[in-house]
Every structure is written in C-alpha cells, then in structure tokens.
Amino acid sequence: MDFELRRAREKLAKEQKDRKEKARLRLDRERRAKQEALRQREAIEAAQRSRRIEAVEAQVKADQQMEENLLAGKGIVFYRALEAVPYQGIGDKIKLPTSCFTELSDQGAFDKGPLHFQLSVMHQEDHSEAKTTESRHHGTTHAGVLEFTAEEGFVGIPPHIWGNLFPVNALSTSMVEVRYVWLAKGTYAKLQPEEFGFSDIPNHKAVLETSLRQHATLSQDDVLTVSHGALTYHLRVLELKPSSSVSVLETDIEVDIVGPDSSPENTNQHVLRPLVLGKPESGVIDEGSYMYYKFSINNDNWERISSGDAEIEIKIESDEHDGDTDLYISRHPLLFPTRHQHGWSSHDVGSKALILSSKDQSLGAGTYSIGLYGFKGTTKYQVSVSIRDNRNRQVGQQAGSSSSGMEVDTVECRNCKHYIPSRSIALHEAFCSRHNIICQHAGCGVVLRIEEAKNHVHCNKCGQAFQKGEVEKHMKVFHEPLHCSCGIVLEKEQMVQHQSSDCPLRLITCRFCGDMVQAGTSAGDARDRLRGLSEHESLCGSRTAPCDSCGPDVNLMQKCVPEFVVEFGIFTFLHFALALGLTSQASGFGWNPCTLCDNPLDNQPD
C-alpha cells in the first residue's frame, strides 16, 4: 500500500515537474518570439526611417542641384545623358539632337547669348580605383554647340573635346552627361606648350588667336592643339581667370605662355636649336634626316654688315669619308628650310661654308634657320656661325691695288690672259705654257694646273664647273626631277622658285591673322589683287576689329594696308580699269601715277 502511494507521489511530482518545464519552455519561446518580433519591428521602422531620410536627402540634393543648375545656367535648366560619337571637326563645337534645340528654345536659352555646355563622362559602378584616379584628369570639359543635327540619344564630339574628355584607352561607346551652363568671359589664361619650338613661330600669339577663333570655351587642364603649317603643338591650360572655365567668344584675353617641361630630345618633330655667334656646336646626322639650328643678327651687327665692314660666315666641318651633308639657310618666317624651300644653300662635298654679305638683298636684321640635311651615310659634323671682319682685308686689297697701279708697262700673257710686267713676260709665258692650261668651256676660262685639269669638268645640262668626284652629287641634287605636291615636276632650281612664289599650295604667313596658310589662287577682288593679297588674305582681311584710334569696328585691311590706301579710300573705277588693262584711254584727265602700278590715279578723289 505504501509502495503504491510512493509511486503515485513520484509520478505526480514528475508530471508537475514536466508541466513546469514545458511552461518554462513555452514562456521562453514566447519571450524569444516577442523579442524577435520587436527586433523585426525595430528593423522595419529603422529601414522606413532610413528610406524617409534618404528621400528627404535626395529631395534636398535635387533642390540644391536644381538651384545650382539655375545659377549655372542663369535660369536655364538643361540636362541630357547621351552616347558620345566622334566626328571630324575643328574647335570645341559639339552636335546635339534636334530635341535639345526645342527644349533650350522653350526656356529662352538663345536669348541669353552663346550656348555653353559642361560635358562629363558617366563612369560605370565597377570601375577600378585606378580608372577613377585617371578620370579625374579627363572626365569633364566644356564646349559650345555647332548644330542640332545629331541622332536622338547621341552627341557628336570633335577630336579636341574627345581628347580632353576621354583617356586614351576609352571605350568605343561612352555615355556623356551634357549640362547647360553659363560661363563668364575670360580675362587671363596661362598656357604651357608640351613641345619645344612654339615660341620660335613668328607672331606665335597671333597664331594662337587664330586657333582660338574655332573655340567657344577654355577649361583648366585642357590641352589645345595648335597647327602652324606642317607643325603641331599641344598647349596645356594651366590657369584661367576669372574662373576655371571661361568663354572666349567676343572677349580680349591676356595670355601668358610658359616654357615646356620636357627636353627637345623628347619631341618627334623638328626643333630649332640656338646657336651662339662664334661658338661651334657638334652633332651626328643620318642619311635622309634634317637637323636644325637658329641664329640672330641684331641691329648692331647688321649695321656692320650693311656698311660692308663684316660678313656672316656659316661653316660646316665634316669628314667626307664618314658621309656628306647639304646646307640650307632661310630667314624667318620660314622656320625649317628644306631642299625645296630655302633662301641659300651649299652642296659642296665634305666641309662647306656660306658667306652672307650686304650684297644679298634678302639679308637683314632678324632670325635665321640653318638646316643640315644628311645626303649620304652618317656624318659627324661641327656647325658654327661667325661674323667675319672685312676691314683689314679691304685695307690690304687697297694697298695691293695702289702698288699694282704703279706698274704701267704690262703685257697680256697669251696663255693665261693675265697682265704681266713687260720685263718678265717672256719668263712668265715660258713657265705658264708648261704648267698651266685654260679651260676651253664657253664662259669658264679658269686657269688650271695641268695635273688639275683632268678633274675639272662641267655639267652637260647647266654648264656649272666642279670636280669630277662631285658629278654624281651635282646630278642628283640639281637635275633629279622633284615632284611638288601641286602636281608639277621640276628640277631643283626651278622647284625652289616655284615653291617660294608660284605654288598655290605653298605656305605663307597671313598679314592679318599671322597664321601659316596655303597661298591658294589670287584674290577674287580686283582691289585685293592690286594689293598683292592671296585668296586667304582677301577673306581674312574682310573681318572687322575695333579701330585702335577711334574705337568703332573697321575692316582689317584699313588697319594693315599701306597708308596711301587708307588715305585715298577705294580707288576709282578708271584706275582699276587701267590697272586691269580694260582701257587704254588715260591721257587728258589729269591723273597722277599710282605708286603700285604706275597707272593714272586721281590726285583729288571724290
């Protein structure tokens, strides 16, 4: 009996314990469930609160962006994400779709002056840090607009903008953010050429101004490409005022150009190395290559040269066994003389020298270029420019001439044709006939030693005299046909004349813009032809600019042509008719001769 009661009590205690344990576990589960529900509710509330904050921040950012766009665009808000496509053009004008014109027009953007846009590359999220770092240098620039003819969803970008916007290894398809901005007119710019030689260009700031006419904007860290004839220079924008991006339309900008950081050896185009008078420079030149130097004649030296007291001597010393060179000289603005274009030349074998004196009408104070051309092999050379004094030599010549004048009793030698004192003529003729011989070529008559006569030859084409070993070079240099880019084929002498004055593709310096341009055909206007203007100069001179004296805009020709043109204004019709050969009736009208063409011109024009 006691045993059964004990078992019942144990069973009851165990059941009570199990119920308590189950109740405790149920309470723990409920507590954990409540805690989990609370955490979830807090997480949901936190996410909702975060979304609300993000929405507010996004709205604030959008409002700020809208305010910035309104401020940057002076009340015009325009933004497009477009795919960039390149097109071949000059300057910084982009092409936009037609819908952009409508949107801008609806907002009155065209009433606020020229359109300027900020272009930014839209980078993808997975770009690496290296690409992000590289994009800081490219990535953003500014541009004007050329036309609204691009396809929808695309923007046409010229090479200048493409090079400043994208790195070299840019993707073929890139998205660009185009945003309308208002830019202040620039007042100051500091530029730095990446290559040597830009400052050697005569009137290089005028060349830069001509290039900037194709641009609407400038942005700091952008690179400008300036072409001058066959030369191309890249100028980095270091500083701008009044802001880091400015408009260059209808404004005067003060420009400072600082020297490049690189050395002349790092460039892949020709460079003028300076020469100091009297100090030689050495170098090595390969066959078919050019090496260029420059020197200057100041006013003091030119006074000595023009008076005949001094001469300029350009000397090239080299060993003819190593190779051979040709020497070409030009006066600026021709920076780099070549076989086709030069002012002076020397083609002697081995060492050579050129003497420039006051007898050369094209010589004067200024800067000159020396071009060394590797004619054959690899040549080690030494080039020098010096001023050679003529006064001592002239005194000696005068003394010699005065002493020779005392010999009045002279007889002409029958062999060498020189005048010899009569007392020694027999002895002279006996010696001269045994050792000397006269060249029988027409127009030559030089007296030669008999042993030297075999090496003295004349060209069958031009009759020039030289040594027999120079025949091959003479024929190659002077008589080998040369092809001009305009299609004509001439020999060397005719080619130099053709490319200096006749070739329509020759490069000339425009007297109005200072740029190197093709001469082209003659001007279409008869008055411009009388002024000696080329086709480009006729158009370029038609531009207007403020008068330096009175202020209003005047034609550039009125500022740059000779004074008598401005004084007399437009020539009379009769003067033009006479100048063009349209009439020969010129007498009886009281005309005075024109200083240009000697045709009659009214002294009292209407």
C-alpha positions as CSV (number, residue, x, y, z in Angstrom):
1,M,0.0,0.0,0.0
2,D,2.8,2.4,1.0
3,F,4.7,1.4,-2.1
4,E,1.8,2.4,-4.4
5,L,1.3,5.7,-2.7
6,R,5.0,6.4,-3.0
7,R,4.9,5.6,-6.7
8,A,1.8,7.8,-7.2
9,R,3.5,10.7,-5.4
10,E,6.6,10.3,-7.6
11,K,4.5,10.1,-10.7
12,L,2.6,13.2,-9.7
13,A,5.8,15.1,-8.8
14,K,7.3,14.1,-12.2
15,E,4.2,15.3,-14.0
16,Q,4.2,18.5,-12.2
17,K,7.9,19.0,-13.0
18,D,7.3,18.2,-16.6
19,R,4.4,20.7,-16.7
20,K,6.6,23.3,-15.1
21,E,9.4,22.6,-17.6
22,K,7.0,22.8,-20.5
23,A,5.5,26.0,-19.1
24,R,9.0,27.5,-18.7
25,L,10.0,26.5,-22.2
26,R,6.7,27.9,-23.6
27,L,7.4,31.2,-21.7
28,D,11.0,31.2,-23.2
29,R,9.7,30.6,-26.7
30,E,7.1,33.3,-26.3
31,R,9.7,35.7,-24.8
32,R,12.1,35.0,-27.7
33,A,9.3,35.4,-30.2
34,K,8.3,38.7,-28.7
35,Q,12.0,39.8,-28.7
36,E,12.3,38.7,-32.4
37,A,9.1,40.5,-33.3
38,L,10.4,43.6,-31.5
39,R,13.7,43.4,-33.4
40,Q,11.9,42.9,-36.7
41,R,9.6,45.8,-35.9
42,E,12.6,48.0,-35.0
43,A,14.4,46.9,-38.1
44,I,11.4,47.7,-40.2
45,E,11.0,51.1,-38.5
46,A,14.7,51.8,-39.0
47,A,14.5,50.9,-42.7
48,Q,11.5,53.0,-43.1
49,R,13.1,55.8,-41.2
50,S,16.3,55.4,-43.4
51,R,14.2,55.5,-46.6
52,R,12.4,58.6,-45.4
53,I,15.7,60.2,-44.6
54,E,17.2,59.2,-47.9
55,A,14.1,60.5,-49.7
56,V,14.4,63.8,-47.9
57,E,18.2,64.0,-48.6
58,A,17.6,63.1,-52.2
59,Q,14.9,65.8,-52.4
60,V,17.3,68.3,-50.8
61,K,20.1,67.3,-53.1
62,A,17.8,67.6,-56.1
63,D,16.7,71.0,-54.9
64,Q,20.3,72.0,-54.4
65,Q,21.2,70.6,-57.9
66,M,18.2,72.5,-59.3
67,E,19.4,75.7,-57.6
68,E,23.0,75.1,-58.9
69,N,21.7,74.4,-62.4
70,L,19.6,77.6,-62.2
71,L,22.6,79.5,-61.0
72,A,25.0,77.9,-63.5
73,G,22.5,78.3,-66.4
74,K,21.2,81.7,-65.4
75,G,17.7,80.3,-65.0
76,I,18.1,77.6,-67.7
77,V,17.9,74.0,-66.7
78,F,19.1,71.5,-69.3
79,Y,20.5,68.0,-68.7
80,R,20.9,65.1,-71.0
81,A,22.7,61.7,-70.8
82,L,23.8,61.0,-74.4
83,E,26.1,58.5,-76.1
84,A,29.3,60.1,-77.4
85,V,30.2,59.6,-81.1
86,P,33.3,61.2,-82.7
87,Y,33.1,63.4,-85.8
88,Q,35.9,65.1,-87.7
89,G,35.8,68.8,-86.9
90,I,37.9,71.6,-85.5
91,G,37.4,73.5,-82.3
92,D,35.2,72.6,-79.4
93,K,31.7,72.7,-81.0
94,I,29.5,69.7,-80.4
95,K,26.5,68.4,-82.3
96,L,23.2,67.8,-80.3
97,P,19.9,66.2,-81.3
98,T,17.0,68.3,-82.6
99,S,15.0,67.8,-79.4
100,C,17.7,69.7,-77.4
101,F,17.1,72.7,-79.6
102,T,13.4,72.6,-78.8
103,E,14.0,72.2,-75.0
104,L,16.5,75.0,-75.0
105,S,14.4,77.3,-77.1
106,D,11.3,76.8,-74.9
107,Q,13.4,78.0,-71.9
108,G,14.7,81.1,-73.8
109,A,18.3,79.9,-73.8
110,F,19.0,81.5,-77.1
111,D,18.1,84.9,-75.8
112,K,20.9,84.7,-73.2
113,G,23.8,84.7,-75.7
114,P,26.1,81.9,-76.9
115,L,25.3,78.4,-75.6
116,H,27.9,76.7,-73.4
117,F,27.7,73.1,-72.1
118,Q,29.5,71.1,-69.4
119,L,30.4,67.6,-70.6
120,S,31.1,64.9,-68.0
121,V,31.9,61.2,-68.5
122,M,29.4,58.9,-66.8
123,H,31.6,56.2,-65.3
124,Q,30.2,52.7,-64.5
125,E,30.0,51.5,-60.9
126,D,32.5,48.7,-61.4
127,H,35.4,50.9,-62.5
128,S,38.5,50.4,-60.5
129,E,40.2,52.9,-58.4
130,A,43.0,53.3,-60.9
131,K,40.4,54.3,-63.6
132,T,38.7,56.6,-61.2
133,T,42.0,58.3,-60.5
134,E,42.8,58.6,-64.2
135,S,39.3,60.0,-64.9
136,R,40.0,63.0,-62.6
137,H,42.4,64.3,-65.2
138,H,39.9,63.7,-68.1
139,G,36.2,63.3,-67.4
140,T,35.0,66.9,-67.6
141,T,35.3,69.8,-70.0
142,H,33.2,72.5,-71.7
143,A,32.1,73.1,-75.2
144,G,29.9,75.2,-77.5
145,V,27.4,73.9,-80.0
146,L,27.8,73.7,-83.7
147,E,24.4,72.4,-84.8
148,F,21.4,70.4,-83.8
149,T,21.6,67.6,-86.3
150,A,22.8,64.6,-84.3
151,E,20.6,61.5,-84.0
152,E,18.4,61.2,-80.9
153,G,20.4,59.8,-78.0
154,F,23.8,60.7,-79.4
155,V,26.1,63.7,-79.2
156,G,28.8,64.4,-81.8
157,I,32.1,65.3,-80.3
158,P,35.1,66.7,-82.2
159,P,38.7,65.5,-81.7
160,H,39.6,68.4,-79.3
161,I,36.8,67.6,-76.9
162,W,37.2,63.8,-77.3
163,G,40.9,64.0,-76.3
164,N,40.2,66.1,-73.2
165,L,37.2,64.1,-72.2
166,F,38.3,60.5,-72.5
167,P,41.6,58.8,-71.7
168,V,43.5,57.1,-74.5
169,N,42.1,53.7,-73.8
170,A,38.5,54.8,-73.6
171,L,35.6,52.5,-74.5
172,S,34.2,52.8,-78.0
173,T,30.8,53.7,-76.6
174,S,30.7,56.0,-73.6
175,M,27.9,57.9,-72.0
176,V,28.3,61.6,-71.6
177,E,26.4,64.0,-69.3
178,V,25.6,67.2,-71.2
179,R,24.6,70.1,-69.0
180,Y,23.8,73.7,-70.0
181,V,26.0,76.3,-68.1
182,W,26.6,79.9,-68.3
183,L,30.3,80.9,-68.5
184,A,31.9,84.2,-67.7
185,K,34.1,85.8,-70.4
186,G,37.8,85.0,-69.9
187,T,40.3,87.7,-69.0
188,Y,43.5,85.8,-68.4
189,A,45.0,82.4,-69.5
190,K,48.3,80.8,-68.8
191,L,49.4,78.1,-71.3
192,Q,52.3,75.7,-71.4
193,P,53.4,74.0,-74.7
194,E,54.2,70.3,-74.4
195,E,56.7,70.6,-77.2
196,F,59.7,72.8,-77.8
197,G,59.7,75.4,-80.6
198,F,56.3,77.1,-80.2
199,S,57.9,80.4,-79.2
200,D,60.0,80.2,-82.4
201,I,56.9,80.8,-84.5
202,P,56.9,84.4,-85.7
203,N,54.0,86.2,-84.0
204,H,53.0,83.0,-82.2
205,K,50.3,84.7,-80.2
206,A,48.6,85.7,-83.4
207,V,48.7,82.0,-84.5
208,L,47.2,81.1,-81.1
209,E,44.5,83.7,-81.6
210,T,43.6,82.2,-85.0
211,S,43.3,78.7,-83.4
212,L,41.1,80.1,-80.6
213,R,38.7,81.5,-83.1
214,Q,37.5,77.9,-83.6
215,H,36.7,77.6,-79.8
216,A,33.9,78.8,-77.6
217,T,35.3,77.8,-74.2
218,L,38.5,77.1,-72.3
219,S,38.8,74.8,-69.3
220,Q,41.6,74.4,-66.9
221,D,43.8,71.3,-67.5
222,D,42.5,71.0,-71.1
223,V,45.0,70.6,-74.0
224,L,44.8,72.9,-77.0
225,T,46.0,71.7,-80.4
226,V,47.6,74.5,-82.5
227,S,48.7,73.8,-86.1
228,H,51.2,76.0,-87.9
229,G,51.9,74.7,-91.4
230,A,53.1,71.1,-91.0
231,L,53.9,71.6,-87.3
232,T,51.5,70.7,-84.5
233,Y,51.8,71.9,-80.9
234,H,49.9,71.0,-77.8
235,L,49.3,73.6,-75.2
236,R,48.0,72.8,-71.7
237,V,45.8,75.3,-69.9
238,L,47.4,75.9,-66.5
239,E,45.3,78.8,-65.2
240,L,42.3,80.8,-66.2
241,K,40.6,83.9,-64.8
242,P,38.0,84.8,-63.5
243,S,37.1,81.1,-63.2
244,S,38.4,77.6,-64.1
245,S,36.2,77.6,-67.1
246,V,35.6,80.6,-69.3
247,S,34.1,81.7,-72.6
248,V,36.4,83.0,-75.3
249,L,33.8,84.5,-77.5
250,E,33.9,88.2,-78.1
251,T,36.5,88.9,-75.4
252,D,40.1,90.0,-75.1
253,I,42.2,87.6,-73.1
254,E,45.6,88.3,-71.7
255,V,47.8,85.2,-72.5
256,D,51.0,84.1,-70.8
257,I,53.0,81.3,-72.4
258,V,55.5,79.5,-70.2
259,G,58.2,77.1,-71.3
260,P,57.7,73.4,-71.7
261,D,58.8,70.9,-69.0
262,S,60.3,68.3,-71.5
263,S,63.6,68.5,-73.3
264,P,64.0,68.9,-77.1
265,E,65.1,65.3,-77.5
266,N,61.7,64.1,-76.4
267,T,59.8,65.6,-79.3
268,N,59.0,63.8,-82.5
269,Q,59.1,66.9,-84.7
270,H,61.8,69.4,-85.8
271,V,63.2,71.7,-83.2
272,L,65.4,74.8,-83.7
273,R,68.5,74.6,-81.5
274,P,70.0,78.0,-80.7
275,L,73.5,78.9,-82.0
276,V,75.7,81.5,-80.4
277,L,77.8,83.5,-82.8
278,G,81.4,82.2,-82.7
279,K,80.6,79.1,-80.7
280,P,80.5,75.8,-82.7
281,E,78.1,73.0,-82.0
282,S,78.7,69.3,-82.8
283,G,76.3,66.6,-83.8
284,V,75.6,63.5,-85.8
285,I,73.1,63.3,-88.7
286,D,71.8,60.2,-90.5
287,E,71.1,60.0,-94.2
288,G,67.8,61.5,-95.2
289,S,67.4,63.4,-91.9
290,Y,67.3,67.1,-91.0
291,M,68.9,68.9,-88.1
292,Y,68.0,72.5,-87.5
293,Y,69.7,75.4,-85.7
294,K,68.9,79.1,-85.4
295,F,70.9,82.3,-85.0
296,S,70.0,86.0,-84.9
297,I,71.5,89.1,-86.4
298,N,70.9,92.1,-84.2
299,N,70.8,95.7,-85.2
300,D,74.4,96.4,-84.2
301,N,75.8,93.5,-86.3
302,W,73.5,94.4,-89.2
303,E,75.0,97.9,-89.3
304,R,78.4,96.5,-89.7
305,I,77.3,94.0,-92.3
306,S,75.3,96.6,-94.3
307,S,78.2,99.0,-94.3
308,G,80.4,96.3,-95.8
309,D,82.7,96.0,-92.8
310,A,81.6,92.5,-91.9
311,E,80.1,89.3,-93.4
312,I,78.2,86.3,-91.9
313,E,80.0,83.0,-92.3
314,I,78.1,79.7,-91.8
315,K,80.6,76.9,-91.7
316,I,80.1,73.1,-91.6
317,E,83.2,71.0,-90.9
318,S,82.9,67.3,-91.5
319,D,84.9,64.3,-92.8
320,E,83.8,63.4,-96.3
321,H,84.8,59.8,-95.7
322,D,82.1,59.5,-92.9
323,G,79.3,60.8,-95.1
324,D,78.1,64.0,-96.7
325,T,75.6,66.8,-95.8
326,D,73.8,69.6,-97.6
327,L,73.5,73.1,-96.0
328,Y,70.3,75.2,-96.3
329,I,69.6,78.6,-94.8
330,S,66.3,80.5,-94.5
331,R,65.1,83.7,-92.9
332,H,62.1,83.6,-90.7
333,P,59.1,83.2,-91.1
334,L,60.4,80.1,-92.9
335,L,61.4,78.1,-89.8
336,F,62.6,74.9,-91.4
337,P,64.4,75.1,-94.7
338,T,64.3,72.1,-96.9
339,R,65.6,71.0,-100.3
340,H,62.6,72.6,-101.9
341,Q,62.3,75.7,-99.8
342,H,65.3,77.8,-98.7
343,G,67.0,81.1,-99.2
344,W,70.6,80.0,-99.5
345,S,72.2,76.6,-100.0
346,S,75.6,74.8,-100.3
347,H,76.1,71.4,-101.7
348,D,79.9,71.1,-101.6
349,V,81.3,67.7,-100.8
350,G,82.7,67.4,-97.3
351,S,83.2,70.7,-95.3
352,K,81.5,73.7,-96.7
353,A,80.9,77.4,-95.9
354,L,78.3,80.0,-96.9
355,I,79.2,83.7,-96.9
356,L,76.3,86.1,-96.5
357,S,77.0,89.8,-97.1
358,S,75.2,93.1,-97.7
359,K,75.1,92.2,-101.4
360,D,72.3,89.7,-100.6
361,Q,69.1,91.9,-100.8
362,S,67.1,89.4,-98.7
363,L,69.6,89.7,-95.8
364,G,68.8,91.9,-92.8
365,A,68.4,92.0,-89.1
366,G,66.4,89.1,-87.8
367,T,66.4,85.4,-87.0
368,Y,67.7,82.8,-89.4
369,S,67.4,79.0,-89.6
370,I,70.2,76.5,-90.5
371,G,69.1,73.2,-92.0
372,L,71.6,70.3,-92.2
373,Y,70.4,67.5,-94.5
374,G,72.1,64.1,-94.4
375,F,72.8,63.5,-98.1
376,K,74.8,60.2,-97.7
377,G,75.7,58.0,-94.8
378,T,76.0,59.0,-91.2
379,T,78.0,62.2,-90.7
380,K,79.7,63.7,-87.7
381,Y,79.7,67.5,-88.1
382,Q,80.5,70.8,-86.4
383,V,78.4,73.8,-87.3
384,S,79.3,77.4,-86.5
385,V,78.2,80.9,-87.3
386,S,80.6,83.8,-87.0
387,I,80.9,87.5,-88.1
388,R,84.0,87.9,-90.3
389,D,85.6,91.3,-90.3
390,N,86.4,92.7,-93.7
391,R,88.1,96.0,-92.8
392,N,91.7,94.5,-92.6
393,R,91.2,92.7,-95.8
394,Q,89.9,95.7,-97.6
395,V,92.9,97.8,-96.4
396,G,95.3,95.1,-97.8
397,Q,93.4,95.0,-101.1
398,Q,93.6,98.7,-101.5
399,A,97.3,98.7,-100.7
400,G,97.9,96.0,-103.3
401,S,95.8,97.8,-105.9
402,S,97.7,101.0,-105.4
403,S,101.1,99.3,-105.7
404,S,100.0,97.4,-108.8
405,G,98.8,100.7,-110.3
406,M,102.4,101.8,-110.4
407,E,103.2,99.1,-112.9
408,V,102.1,100.8,-116.1
409,D,104.2,98.8,-118.5
410,T,102.3,95.4,-118.7
411,V,101.6,92.9,-121.4
412,E,98.8,90.3,-121.6
413,C,100.0,86.7,-121.3
414,R,99.0,84.7,-124.4
415,N,98.3,81.6,-122.2
416,C,96.5,82.7,-119.0
417,K,95.4,86.2,-120.3
418,H,96.7,87.9,-117.2
419,Y,98.6,91.2,-117.4
420,I,102.3,90.7,-116.6
421,P,105.1,93.3,-116.4
422,S,106.8,93.5,-119.8
423,R,110.3,92.9,-118.4
424,S,109.2,89.5,-117.1
425,I,106.7,88.4,-119.7
426,A,109.0,86.0,-121.6
427,L,109.9,84.1,-118.5
428,H,106.3,84.1,-117.3
429,E,104.9,82.8,-120.7
430,A,107.5,80.0,-120.8
431,F,106.6,78.8,-117.3
432,C,102.8,79.3,-117.8
433,S,102.7,77.4,-121.0
434,R,104.4,74.4,-119.4
435,H,102.4,74.3,-116.2
436,N,99.0,76.0,-116.8
437,I,96.1,75.4,-119.1
438,I,92.9,77.4,-119.6
439,C,89.5,75.7,-119.5
440,Q,88.0,75.9,-123.0
441,H,84.4,75.5,-121.9
442,A,82.3,78.5,-123.0
443,G,82.1,81.1,-120.3
444,C,84.6,79.4,-118.0
445,G,88.2,80.4,-118.8
446,V,89.6,79.4,-115.5
447,V,93.4,78.9,-115.3
448,L,94.2,75.4,-114.1
449,R,97.3,73.4,-113.3
450,I,97.8,70.7,-116.0
451,E,97.6,68.0,-113.3
452,E,94.3,69.5,-112.0
453,A,92.7,69.9,-115.5
454,K,91.7,66.2,-115.6
455,N,89.5,66.6,-112.5
456,H,87.9,69.9,-113.8
457,V,84.6,69.1,-115.5
458,H,81.4,70.9,-116.5
459,C,77.8,69.8,-116.3
460,N,76.3,69.0,-119.7
461,K,73.0,70.5,-118.6
462,C,73.8,73.7,-116.7
463,G,77.5,74.2,-117.5
464,Q,78.5,74.6,-113.8
465,A,82.1,73.7,-113.1
466,F,83.2,71.3,-110.3
467,Q,85.5,68.5,-109.5
468,K,84.9,65.1,-111.2
469,G,84.1,63.4,-107.9
470,E,81.2,65.8,-107.4
471,V,79.4,64.9,-110.7
472,E,77.1,62.3,-109.1
473,K,76.0,64.6,-106.3
474,H,75.5,67.5,-108.6
475,M,73.3,65.5,-110.9
476,K,71.2,64.1,-108.0
477,V,70.8,67.5,-106.3
478,F,70.3,69.8,-109.2
479,H,68.9,67.7,-112.1
480,E,66.9,64.9,-110.5
481,P,63.2,65.6,-111.1
482,L,61.4,66.8,-108.0
483,H,57.6,66.4,-107.5
484,C,55.7,69.2,-106.0
485,S,52.5,68.5,-104.0
486,C,50.5,70.6,-106.6
487,G,51.5,68.0,-109.3
488,I,54.2,69.9,-111.2
489,V,57.6,68.3,-111.8
490,L,60.7,70.5,-111.9
491,E,64.4,70.4,-111.2
492,K,65.9,71.9,-108.0
493,E,66.5,75.5,-109.0
494,Q,63.0,75.8,-110.7
495,M,61.4,74.0,-107.8
496,V,62.8,76.4,-105.2
497,Q,61.5,79.3,-107.2
498,H,58.2,77.6,-107.8
499,Q,57.6,76.9,-104.1
500,S,58.7,80.3,-103.0
501,S,56.4,82.3,-105.3
502,D,54.2,80.3,-107.6
503,C,52.9,77.1,-106.0
504,P,49.2,77.5,-104.9
505,L,49.9,75.0,-102.0
506,R,52.9,76.9,-100.6
507,L,52.6,78.1,-97.1
508,I,52.6,81.8,-96.5
509,T,52.1,84.0,-93.4
510,C,48.8,85.8,-93.5
511,R,49.4,89.5,-92.8
512,F,46.1,89.8,-91.0
513,C,45.9,86.7,-88.7
514,G,49.6,85.7,-88.6
515,D,48.8,82.1,-89.3
516,M,50.6,79.9,-91.9
517,V,48.1,79.1,-94.6
518,Q,48.2,77.9,-98.2
519,A,48.6,80.7,-100.7
520,G,45.8,79.4,-103.0
521,T,44.9,81.3,-106.1
522,S,44.9,85.0,-106.5
523,A,42.2,87.1,-104.7
524,G,38.8,87.3,-106.3
525,D,38.5,91.1,-105.8
526,A,40.5,93.2,-108.2
527,R,41.5,95.7,-105.5
528,D,42.9,92.9,-103.4
529,R,44.9,91.6,-106.3
530,L,46.4,95.0,-106.7
531,R,47.4,95.0,-103.1
532,G,49.1,91.6,-103.6
533,L,46.7,89.7,-101.3
534,S,46.3,86.0,-101.6
535,E,42.9,84.2,-101.6
536,H,43.0,83.6,-97.9
537,E,44.2,87.2,-97.1
538,S,41.4,88.6,-99.1
539,L,38.8,86.8,-97.0
540,C,40.7,87.2,-93.7
541,G,41.2,90.9,-94.2
542,S,37.5,91.3,-94.7
543,R,36.9,90.7,-90.9
544,T,36.3,93.7,-88.7
545,A,38.0,94.7,-85.5
546,P,37.9,97.8,-83.2
547,C,40.0,100.7,-84.5
548,D,43.0,101.5,-82.3
549,S,42.4,105.2,-82.8
550,C,38.7,105.9,-82.8
551,G,37.1,102.8,-81.4
552,P,34.4,101.7,-83.9
553,D,34.8,98.4,-85.8
554,V,36.7,98.8,-89.1
555,N,37.8,96.5,-91.8
556,L,41.2,94.8,-91.0
557,M,42.5,95.9,-94.4
558,Q,42.1,99.6,-93.4
559,K,44.4,98.9,-90.4
560,C,47.0,96.8,-92.2
561,V,47.3,98.0,-95.8
562,P,49.8,100.9,-96.7
563,E,48.8,104.4,-95.6
564,F,48.0,105.6,-99.1
565,V,45.3,103.0,-99.5
566,V,43.6,104.3,-96.3
567,E,44.1,107.9,-97.4
568,F,42.6,107.5,-100.8
569,G,40.0,105.0,-99.8
570,I,38.5,103.0,-102.7
571,F,40.4,103.5,-105.9
572,T,38.4,105.0,-108.7
573,F,36.9,102.8,-111.3
574,L,39.1,104.2,-114.0
575,H,42.2,103.4,-112.0
576,F,41.1,99.8,-111.7
577,A,40.2,99.6,-115.3
578,L,43.6,100.8,-116.3
579,A,45.3,98.5,-113.7
580,L,43.5,95.5,-115.1
581,G,44.1,96.5,-118.8
582,L,40.5,97.1,-119.6
583,T,41.1,100.5,-121.2
584,S,44.0,102.4,-122.6
585,Q,42.5,105.9,-122.6
586,A,44.4,107.6,-119.8
587,S,45.5,110.9,-121.2
588,G,43.9,114.2,-120.8
589,F,42.2,113.6,-117.5
590,G,44.9,115.0,-115.2
591,W,45.7,111.6,-113.5
592,N,48.8,111.2,-111.4
593,P,50.6,107.8,-111.5
594,C,49.8,105.1,-108.9
595,T,52.6,104.1,-106.6
596,L,51.7,100.5,-107.0
597,C,51.2,100.0,-110.7
598,D,52.2,103.4,-112.3
599,N,48.7,103.7,-113.8
600,P,46.9,107.1,-113.6
601,L,45.2,107.9,-110.3
602,D,43.1,110.9,-109.5
603,N,45.0,113.2,-107.1
604,Q,41.8,114.6,-105.7
605,P,39.4,111.6,-105.2
606,D,35.8,112.1,-104.5
